[in-house]
Amino acid sequence: MKVVIVGCGRVGSTLARLLIERHDVTVVDRTSESFRRLGSKFKGQKIVGPGTDMDVLKRAGIEGADAFISVTDGDNRNIMAAQIAKRIFNVPQVFTRIYDPSRAAVYAEMGIQTLCTTSTSAGLFCDLVEGRRPDAFMAQLDSYLDAAQKV
């Protein structure tokens, strides 16, 4: 599978390292310095530039991508990149991380697969503090996986 990841922070770099053994992975980031997180043995492609620039995304191979994931540190950049991938390049699987829970719901309604780490973390901590199995976390994960299978 061809996977394009926008954002090479902690999440993007970790995800890229997890996927590279089984998939063709390209990582896009605004600064080349971010690619140090991938390590010297990373076999994927690295593209410097904004993940919302169509020429940069074309260089990353978005036109043949099977999956697209935006995990920059900004909700606006993530959702813009995800919308470009979904609506302009028709990437079959588009995922994005969103910090703001109210935005996550809106974008999910627009057909963008969102993972709201704020809601997920809060639900998990709440369950743990109250001595329950992490039901809120599992419920969000189940919902996310169900939605991903419908794509």
N, C-alpha and C positions, 0 to 999 in steps of 0.2 A: 504494500500500500504506500502511496505517496502522501506524506504528511507535511504540511507547512505550519510552523509555529511562529507566531509573532510575539516577541518578548523573550529576552534571554536573562531574566532575573532568576531567582531561586526556583520558582515553579517551572518556568519555561526550560531552563537548563536541565533540571532533574527529569522532566518529562522527555526531553530530547534524548537524554542518555538511556532512559528506560526503553524508548521506542526504537532506537537506532539498530539494535541487534536483529530486529525482525522487519523493519520497514525502511523506506527511503525517506529520510528526514532532512528538511531544510529549516533553518532558524533565521529569522529576520530580527534585527535590533538596530536601534538608532546609532549605537556606538560600538565600534569594534572591541573596545575594552570589555564589554559584557561577555564576549565569547570565551574569555578565560575560564568562566565557570564550566564550560563544556569539557575542559581538560584537553591535553595534547593528543589524545588517542581518538577523539571524536571523528567519525568517518563521514558525517553528513556535510551538507553544504551550509555555508554561513554567508548571509547577505546583509550588508550595512545599508540602512536607510529606514525611512518611516514605513511602518506596516500599513499605512493608509494610502500610500502612493501606488497607483496602479502599475507604473513601470517597474517599481521595486518588486511588487508582487508577481509580475510576469517573469522577472529575472529569477524569482524564487520557485517558479514552476507551478504557479497556482492554476494555470489553465489545464493542467493534467492532474491536479491534486484530488485525492479521495477524501481527505480530511483536512480541516483548517481549525487551528486553535489559537485564540488571542488571549494572552496572559500578561499584558503590560501592567504597569502600576496605575493606569488611569481608566476608569469606566468609559469615558467618552471615546478614547482611542480604541479600546477593546470593541465596543459596540459598532463603531464606524468600520473598523477592519472586518468584523464579522458580517456586517451588512454588505460590504463590497464583495466579500467571498461568496456569500449566499446569492445575492441579487444580480451581480454583474458577471461573476465567473461561474455561477451555478455549481459550486462545490457541494457534493452530496452530503457530507457531514460537516457541520459548522458548530463549533463550541466556543464559548467565551466565559471568562471569569468576570464577575461583577461584585463589587463591594457593597453597593447600596441595595438593600432588600427591595425597596419600592421600584427601583429601576429593573431589577431582575425579573419581577413579575410582568412588567410591561413588555420587556424584550422577549420573554418566553411566549407571550401571547402573539408576538410578531413572527414566531417560528424560529427564533434564534435559541439554540440550546444554551442555557445559562447555568453556571454553577456559582451560587452566591456564598462565598466563603464566610461572610459575616454571619448569615443565618445558620449555616452548617455548624460553624464553631460554637455559636451561642447555644444552639440546641443540644449539641454534644456535651458542652460544659454543664448546662442546666441538668441534663439527665444524670451526669456523673455526680454532681453535687447533691442531688436529691436521692442518690442511691439506686437509681433505676438503670436498667439496660439502656444503652444509648438509642432509645426509640426514635427520638426526633431526628437524629442523624441518619438512622436507617430508613426512616420514612422519606426524608429528602433524597437520599441515595436511590431508593427504590423508584421514586417519582422521576428522578433524573434518568435512570437506566431505562424505564418504561418509555419515556419520551424519546430517548436516543434510538430505541428500537423501531419507533414509528417512522423515523426519517427515511 
